[in-house]
Amino acid sequence: MSLPVIYAKALYMAAKEQNVVDDVDQNFNSFVEIFENVTDVKKILCGPLAATSEKRAVIENVAKKLQVNTEFKNFLLLLNKKRRMAIVSKIHKAFRRVRCEGEGKEYGHVVSAQPLSSAELSRLSETMAKKFGRPMEFEVEHDPRLIAGMKVVVGGTTYDGSVQTKLKKMRDAVSIQ
């Protein structure tokens, strides 16, 4: 079991025990959004120049602005103390998977050429739920290199309906002849 999964399971179990899983999930989403998009926050929390106490102050400040619950704030402070802030995004992804497992859902990853509307994502979820016999939750990513279509990964299996792959297969078939 990887370190992000260990932390994710511990956080999920603590949040479930306190009946704050939804809050922690929303807090985590908000924190990772800031962590990934505000360069200074990531540099300070992951870099070697700031002291642990300075990093703690940044975490406290961000937590206050986001109004995160105590459980999640304590989790972030623990990551800081253990010098694990560099893997917070990996822990976030693992947390989403652990939560899905805990709630009896199947977790998948979708990469689409164009951003998916909520209706398209709902249709995809319904279709895949029928295939797997469980509700679905997806991590969604946008990659214009696919040209059109999408790739869906669920349970280690890739369902590739992208134009990029179809063109590659055609190119390979032509080059063989």
Secondary structure, DSSP 8 states (H G I E B T S, - for coil): --HHHHHHHHHHHHHHHTT-HHHHHHHHHHHHHHHHH-HHHHHHHHSSSS-HHHHHHHHHHHHHHHT--HHHHHHHHHHHHTT-GGGHHHHHHHHHHHHHHHTT-EEEEEEESS---HHHHHHHHHHHHHHHTS-EEEEEEE-GGG-SSEEEEETTEEEE--HHHHHHHHHHHHHH-
